[in-house]
C-alpha cells in the first residue's frame, strides 16, 4: 500500500507539503498542489481515515442502529439517512439489532469503539431498555419515532396520533362504524400514540370506544396476519381495520382474502407508513404517512447540526402524515 512519503517522492515535495494539500491546512503553490494531486492519482494513494480521525477528533461517520432491516420502513429510512449524510460529507455505519435489546447494547458499544461522530437510533425495546442504551452514549444522538426519558437527544418523528386519527376518520367518513385496530406492542410509545389516534377519531363521532377491538401485534406482516385471523373469527361484524403499520395491514389483507372476503367491499383495511410496497400489492393499500426517505434525511440533518452545534437547544421535529387513499378502502358493502 502506498504511503504519504511515496506521494512526496513522486511529486518532488516534502511529505508535510503533501499533508497540507490533502488536508487544506496551509496555502501551497499551485505548481506543488498540481504535482501532489497528480502523484496521488498515479499511485492510487488513500489517506488513512484512522490517522485523520485521531488528528481531528472526528471520523465523519454516523452510526445508525435499527431494529429490523427486513421491514421496508427501516430500509427506506436508512436510504434517506445515507442520502442526507452523503450530502454533508458523512458516511454511515449501519447495525441491525433484529429486535433484540441485548444485541442492540452490543452494537452500541461497537459503534462507540469505531469512534462515530454521532448516533441515529430507531430502536427495539421499551423505555427502560432505551435508557440503558443512552447511558452508554457519549456522542450526539437523535432518535427516530421514539423519545427516551432523561436522555439528551434530539427527536425526529411522524405525528403518530394525527396519522392514526386521519386513517380512522377516513374509514368513518366512508360509513364504517365497527372499526378495529391492530396495534403494535403495547409498551412502545409509537403503538400507544397510534391507538390514541384511533380512540380520538371514534370519540369525535360519538361512537363507543370498544377496547376489545384493539388487537395487539408486533409490527410484522405475520403478526398482522394472525391478529386479523383472530379478529375475523371473534368479531365477524367488523367492517374495517386500521393497522398500526403497513406490514401488519398487508398481513390483514392476506387473512381476509383467505376467509373469502371481498376487499374492500366486505372489509376495508388502512395502514400506516406508506412504504413503497403498499402501492403495488392487490388491492393497493390505503395508508397514512409521509416520505420515509424524507424522514431519514431530516434525521440526518438534525444529527449533523447537533454534531456541529453541540450547545444548541434540543429539537423535537414532527413530520405531518397525509392520507393516501388507494383500493383497500371503500364504503361498507355487507357480508
C-alpha positions as CSV (number, residue, x, y, z in Angstrom):
1,X,0.0,0.0,0.0
2,X,1.4,3.4,-1.0
3,X,2.2,5.9,1.7
4,X,2.3,9.7,2.0
5,X,6.1,9.5,1.6
6,X,5.7,7.7,-1.7
7,X,3.5,10.6,-2.9
8,X,6.0,13.1,-1.7
9,X,8.9,11.4,-3.5
10,X,7.0,11.2,-6.8
11,X,5.8,14.8,-6.6
12,X,9.3,16.1,-5.5
13,X,8.0,17.8,-2.4
14,X,8.1,17.1,1.4
15,X,5.6,14.8,3.0
16,X,4.4,17.8,5.1
17,X,3.5,19.6,1.8
18,X,1.5,16.6,0.8
19,X,-0.3,16.7,4.1
20,X,-1.1,20.4,3.7
21,X,-2.5,19.8,0.2
22,X,-4.7,16.8,1.2
23,X,-6.0,18.4,4.4
24,X,-6.1,22.0,3.2
25,X,-4.3,23.2,6.3
26,X,-1.9,25.7,4.8
27,X,-1.6,27.5,1.4
28,X,0.6,25.6,-1.1
29,X,1.8,26.9,-4.5
30,X,-0.4,26.0,-7.5
31,X,2.5,24.0,-9.1
32,X,3.2,22.0,-5.9
33,X,-0.6,21.3,-5.5
34,X,-0.8,20.1,-9.1
35,X,2.1,17.7,-8.7
36,X,0.9,16.3,-5.4
37,X,-2.6,15.6,-6.8
38,X,-1.1,14.0,-9.9
39,X,1.1,11.8,-7.8
40,X,-1.9,10.8,-5.6
41,X,-3.8,9.9,-8.8
42,X,-0.9,8.0,-10.3
43,X,-0.1,5.7,-7.4
44,X,-3.7,5.5,-6.0
45,X,-2.9,6.8,-2.6
46,X,-5.7,6.7,0.0
47,X,-5.2,8.8,3.2
48,X,-5.7,7.0,6.4
49,X,-9.1,7.7,7.9
50,X,-7.9,6.4,11.3
51,X,-5.0,8.8,11.4
52,X,-7.2,11.7,10.2
53,X,-9.8,10.9,12.9
54,X,-7.1,10.9,15.7
55,X,-5.7,14.2,14.4
56,X,-9.0,16.0,14.0
57,X,-11.0,14.2,16.7
58,X,-13.6,13.3,14.1
59,X,-14.3,10.4,11.8
60,X,-17.2,11.8,9.6
61,X,-19.0,8.6,10.4
62,X,-22.6,8.3,11.7
63,X,-23.7,5.2,13.5
64,X,-27.3,4.1,12.6
65,X,-29.0,1.4,14.8
66,X,-32.3,0.0,13.6
67,X,-34.4,-3.0,14.8
68,X,-35.2,-4.8,11.6
69,X,-33.8,-4.1,8.1
70,X,-36.3,-6.7,6.7
71,X,-39.0,-4.2,7.4
72,X,-39.2,-1.9,4.3
73,X,-39.8,1.1,6.6
74,X,-36.3,0.8,8.0
75,X,-34.8,0.0,4.6
76,X,-36.3,3.2,3.2
77,X,-35.4,5.2,6.3
78,X,-31.7,4.2,6.0
79,X,-31.7,5.2,2.3
80,X,-32.8,8.7,3.4
81,X,-30.3,8.9,6.2
82,X,-27.5,7.9,3.9
83,X,-28.5,10.5,1.3
84,X,-28.6,13.2,4.0
85,X,-25.2,12.2,5.4
86,X,-23.6,11.9,2.0
87,X,-24.6,15.4,1.1
88,X,-22.8,16.7,4.2
89,X,-19.7,14.6,3.8
90,X,-20.5,11.9,6.3
91,X,-20.6,8.1,5.9
92,X,-23.0,5.6,7.6
93,X,-22.1,2.6,9.7
94,X,-25.3,0.5,9.9
95,X,-26.2,-2.0,12.6
96,X,-29.4,-4.2,12.7
97,X,-30.4,-5.4,16.2
98,X,-33.0,-7.8,14.9
99,X,-35.4,-6.6,17.6
100,X,-33.0,-7.9,20.3
101,X,-32.3,-5.3,23.1
102,X,-29.2,-7.2,24.2
103,X,-27.8,-7.2,20.7
104,X,-28.7,-3.5,20.5
105,X,-26.5,-2.8,23.5
106,X,-23.6,-4.8,22.0
107,X,-23.9,-2.8,18.7
108,X,-23.9,0.4,20.7
109,X,-20.6,-0.5,22.2
110,X,-19.2,-1.4,18.8
111,X,-20.3,1.9,17.3
112,X,-18.7,3.9,20.1
113,X,-15.5,1.8,19.7
114,X,-15.5,2.9,16.0
115,X,-15.3,6.5,17.2
116,X,-18.5,7.6,15.4
117,X,-19.3,11.3,15.5
118,X,-23.0,10.8,16.2
119,X,-25.7,8.2,16.7
120,X,-29.1,7.8,15.0
121,X,-31.3,5.3,16.8
122,X,-34.6,3.8,15.8
123,X,-34.7,1.1,18.4
124,X,-36.2,-2.1,19.8
125,X,-37.2,-2.4,23.4
126,X,-39.2,-0.4,26.0
127,X,-38.2,2.9,27.6
128,X,-36.1,1.2,30.2
129,X,-34.1,-0.6,27.6
130,X,-33.6,2.6,25.7
131,X,-32.5,4.4,28.9
132,X,-29.8,1.7,29.4
133,X,-28.6,2.3,25.8
134,X,-28.3,6.0,26.3
135,X,-26.2,5.6,29.5
136,X,-23.6,4.2,27.1
137,X,-23.9,7.0,24.6
138,X,-21.1,9.6,24.6
139,X,-21.8,11.2,21.3
140,X,-24.6,13.4,19.9
141,X,-27.7,11.4,19.3
142,X,-31.1,11.6,17.5
143,X,-34.0,9.2,18.0
144,X,-36.5,8.4,15.2
145,X,-40.1,8.0,16.4
146,X,-39.0,7.4,20.0
147,X,-38.4,9.6,23.0
148,X,-36.1,8.5,25.8
149,X,-36.9,9.9,29.3
150,X,-33.8,11.6,30.8
151,X,-31.7,11.2,27.6
152,X,-30.2,14.3,25.9
153,X,-31.2,13.5,22.4
154,X,-33.0,15.2,19.6
155,X,-36.1,13.5,18.2
156,X,-37.4,13.3,14.6
157,X,-40.8,11.6,14.2
158,X,-44.1,11.4,12.4
159,X,-47.1,12.7,14.2
160,X,-48.4,9.3,15.1
161,X,-51.6,10.2,16.8
162,X,-52.6,12.6,14.0
163,X,-51.8,10.0,11.3
164,X,-53.9,7.3,13.1
165,X,-56.7,9.8,13.5
166,X,-56.7,10.6,9.8
167,X,-56.7,6.9,8.9
168,X,-59.7,6.1,11.1
169,X,-61.6,9.2,10.2
170,X,-61.2,8.1,6.5
171,X,-62.9,4.8,7.4
172,X,-65.7,6.6,9.4
173,X,-66.3,9.1,6.5
174,X,-66.9,6.0,4.3
175,X,-69.6,4.9,6.6
176,X,-67.9,2.3,8.8
177,X,-68.9,2.1,12.4
178,X,-67.2,-1.1,13.6
179,X,-63.5,-0.2,13.1
180,X,-60.9,-2.5,14.7
181,X,-57.3,-1.6,15.5
182,X,-54.3,-3.9,15.1
183,X,-51.7,-2.2,17.3
184,X,-48.0,-2.7,17.8
185,X,-46.5,-3.9,21.1
186,X,-48.4,-2.1,23.9
187,X,-45.2,-0.9,25.7
188,X,-43.9,1.0,22.6
189,X,-44.6,4.7,22.6
190,X,-45.5,4.7,18.9
191,X,-48.1,2.0,19.5
192,X,-49.7,4.0,22.2
193,X,-49.8,7.1,20.1
194,X,-51.5,5.4,17.2
195,X,-54.1,3.6,19.4
196,X,-54.9,7.0,20.9
197,X,-55.5,8.4,17.4
198,X,-57.9,5.5,16.8
199,X,-59.7,6.4,20.0
200,X,-59.9,10.1,19.3
201,X,-61.5,9.6,15.8
202,X,-64.2,7.3,17.3
203,X,-64.9,9.7,20.2
204,X,-65.2,12.7,17.9
205,X,-68.0,10.9,16.1
206,X,-69.7,10.0,19.4
207,X,-69.1,6.3,18.9
208,X,-68.5,3.8,21.7
209,X,-64.8,3.0,22.1
210,X,-64.7,-0.8,22.4
211,X,-61.2,-1.6,23.7
212,X,-61.7,-5.3,22.9
213,X,-61.4,-4.2,19.2
214,X,-57.7,-3.4,19.8
215,X,-55.7,-6.5,18.9
216,X,-52.0,-6.3,19.9
217,X,-49.4,-7.5,17.4
218,X,-45.7,-7.0,16.6
219,X,-45.5,-4.7,13.6
220,X,-44.7,-7.6,11.3
221,X,-46.8,-8.9,8.3
222,X,-47.0,-12.4,10.0
223,X,-48.2,-10.7,13.2
224,X,-50.8,-8.7,11.3
225,X,-52.0,-11.9,9.6
226,X,-52.5,-13.7,12.9
227,X,-54.2,-10.7,14.5
228,X,-56.6,-10.3,11.6
229,X,-57.5,-14.1,11.6
230,X,-58.3,-13.8,15.3
231,X,-60.3,-10.6,14.8
232,X,-62.4,-12.0,11.9
233,X,-63.1,-15.2,13.9
234,X,-64.1,-13.4,17.1
235,X,-65.7,-10.2,15.7
236,X,-67.2,-11.0,12.3
237,X,-69.3,-7.8,12.4
238,X,-66.2,-5.7,11.9
239,X,-66.2,-4.0,8.5
240,X,-62.9,-2.1,8.7
241,X,-59.5,-2.4,10.2
242,X,-56.9,0.2,11.0
243,X,-53.4,-1.5,11.2
244,X,-50.7,0.5,13.0
245,X,-48.2,-0.1,10.2
246,X,-48.3,-1.2,6.6
247,X,-46.7,-4.5,7.2
248,X,-49.5,-5.6,9.6
249,X,-52.0,-4.2,7.1
250,X,-50.6,-6.4,4.4
251,X,-50.9,-9.4,6.7
252,X,-54.5,-8.4,7.4
253,X,-55.3,-8.3,3.6
254,X,-54.0,-11.9,3.3
255,X,-56.0,-13.1,6.2
256,X,-59.2,-11.5,4.8
257,X,-58.6,-13.0,1.4
258,X,-58.2,-16.5,2.9
259,X,-61.5,-16.0,4.7
260,X,-63.1,-15.4,1.3
261,X,-64.0,-11.8,2.0
262,X,-64.2,-9.4,-1.0
263,X,-61.9,-6.5,-0.5
264,X,-62.7,-3.7,0.1
265,X,-66.5,-4.3,-0.2
266,X,-66.7,-6.6,2.8
267,X,-63.6,-5.4,4.7
268,X,-61.7,-2.2,4.4
269,X,-58.1,-2.1,5.6
270,X,-55.9,1.0,6.1
271,X,-52.3,1.0,7.2
272,X,-49.7,3.5,8.4
273,X,-46.3,4.5,7.0
274,X,-46.9,4.5,3.2
275,X,-44.0,2.1,2.4
276,X,-43.3,1.8,-1.3
277,X,-44.6,-1.7,-1.4
278,X,-48.1,-0.6,-0.3
279,X,-48.8,0.8,-3.7
280,X,-48.0,-2.5,-5.5
281,X,-50.0,-5.1,-3.6
282,X,-53.5,-6.1,-4.6
283,X,-55.7,-4.4,-3.6
284,X,-53.3,-1.4,-3.3
285,X,-53.2,-0.4,0.3
286,X,-54.8,2.8,1.6
287,X,-52.5,4.3,4.2
288,X,-51.2,7.4,6.0
289,X,-47.7,8.6,6.2
290,X,-45.0,10.9,4.9
291,X,-42.0,10.3,2.8
292,X,-39.9,7.8,4.8
293,X,-36.8,8.8,2.9
294,X,-37.5,12.4,3.8
295,X,-37.8,11.3,7.5
296,X,-34.4,9.8,7.2
297,X,-32.9,12.8,5.5
298,X,-34.4,15.1,8.2
299,X,-33.0,12.9,11.0
300,X,-29.5,13.1,9.4
301,X,-29.8,16.8,9.1
302,X,-30.8,17.2,12.7
303,X,-28.0,14.9,13.9
304,X,-25.3,16.7,11.8
305,X,-26.5,20.0,13.1
306,X,-26.2,18.7,16.7
307,X,-22.6,17.5,16.0
308,X,-21.6,20.9,14.6
309,X,-23.6,22.9,17.3
310,X,-23.5,20.8,20.4
311,X,-24.8,23.5,22.7
312,X,-28.0,24.3,20.7
313,X,-31.4,23.6,22.3
314,X,-32.8,20.1,21.8
315,X,-35.1,19.7,18.8
316,X,-38.4,17.7,18.5
317,X,-39.2,17.6,14.8
318,X,-42.5,16.2,13.8
319,X,-43.5,15.5,10.2
320,X,-47.2,15.7,9.3
321,X,-48.6,12.5,7.7
322,X,-51.1,12.6,4.9
323,X,-53.8,10.2,3.9
324,X,-53.1,8.2,0.7
325,X,-56.4,6.6,-0.5
326,X,-56.0,3.5,-2.7
327,X,-58.0,0.4,-3.4
328,X,-58.2,-1.3,0.0
329,X,-60.9,1.0,1.5
330,X,-64.5,1.7,0.3
331,X,-68.0,2.2,1.8
332,X,-69.2,-1.0,3.6
333,X,-70.9,-3.3,1.2
334,X,-72.2,-6.0,3.6
335,X,-71.2,-9.6,4.0
